[in-house]
């Protein structure tokens, strides 16, 4: 499985004027090289492109519930959660919600603009009750 997993394409974002994540995808049925080459139609116009590769580590999920007999489903859910959290401008699916399995993702190494950690069950903290009352006035 060394040639399979998740990838993120970073580049200069014309809208925001800085380098950041443009697209997140997965390569499960084909290698990274084959899958990424399918983006040539728009990548050839992108500037300052970096491609980052990631793989779920079996020791992080193999023995924990739910058991992940379907590696492709796991990678698809990690991709969906990553897109949901980061709102990549060239992705259209998974931007508005996440409906996959409960997950916690940790990114190690040279992760670029990806958050260090994010999960499917995190909720923004609510303001202190005193602040809520003060806002009602």
N, C-alpha and C positions, 0 to 999 in steps of 0.2 A: 504493500500500500504506500510505498514511498513517493509515488508520482500522483497521488490522489489526495483530495481534501478541499480546503477552502482557499480562495484567493481574493485579494483586494487590489484594485488598480487605483493608484494615486496619480494625480497630475495637477496641472494648473487649472483652477476652476475659473472659467470666464466670468461667471456671475459674481463670485466673491473676491476675485482678484488674488487668490493665494493658492498654494499647493495644499491639497487635501484629498480625502477619499472621494473617488468618483463612482466606483462600482464595486460591488461584492458579488462573488459567484462561487459555484462549487464545481468540482471536477470529480465525478464519481464513476461514471461509465467510460470516461476517456481521460487521458493524462492531462496534467496542467497545460503542457505545451499545445496540445490539440485544442483544448477548450479556449485558452486565451487567444489563440490565433483566429478564432471565430469573431473576435471583436475588432479585427483589422479595419473594418469599414469606418469606424469612428476613431480608433486608436491612432491611425496615421495622421489625424488632425490634432491630436492632443499634444500638449507641451509638457516637458519635464516629467515624463512618465516613470513611475516605479511600480513594480508588481511585487506584492508580498504574499507569501504562501504560508498556509497553516494546516495543521493536521491534529485532529483529536488524539490524545494519547490514550491508548487502551488501559493503562494503569489508572487513569482518572475516571473511567466510566464502566469498565468491564464487570466489576464486582458490586457495583452499587445499584440499588433499584432506581428506576426500572432497568431491568437487564436489557441491554441493547443488542438483540440478535440481528437487527437490521441496521447496519452501519450507514447505509444510504439515508435512511430516515433520520438518524442522528445528525449527519452532516447537513441534511436539508433543514432541520430545525435550528441548528446553530447558524446557518446562513440566514434564515428568516429572522431570528432574534437579533443578529448582528445588523441586518438591514433596518429593522424596526428601531433599534437604538441609535443608529448613526445617520439615517436618512440620506443615503448616497444619492446624488442627483441623477445618475444614469440608471438607477433601479426604479422599477415601477411597482413591482409586487412587494408586499410585506411592509410598505412604508407606514401605513396607518394603524396596523394592529399585528399582534402575534397570537397565533392560535395553536402553536405546537405544544410539545411536552414541556413540563417544568424543567428549566435548565438554569445553570449558573456557568457563565463563560469567563475564563481567566485567560488573558493574552500575555504571553511571555516573550522575551527576546525583543527583536527589532520590530515593534508593532505599529510603527508609524503613528497615525492619528486615531487608532482604535483605543477605546477606553480600556483601562487595565482590567476591569471586571464589570460585568453587568449580568442581570438575571431576569427571568420571566416573572418572578414574584415580587420584585421590588416595587414599592409604591412611594411616591413622593411624601415626605413627612408633612403632616398637617400643622398649621400654625398653632402656637400656644393658645389655649382657650381665652386668655386675657386679650390677645391680639384680635381674635375673632370678634369678641364683644366690642372692642374699641372700633373695629371697622364697621360695625352695624350702626353706629351713631350718626 
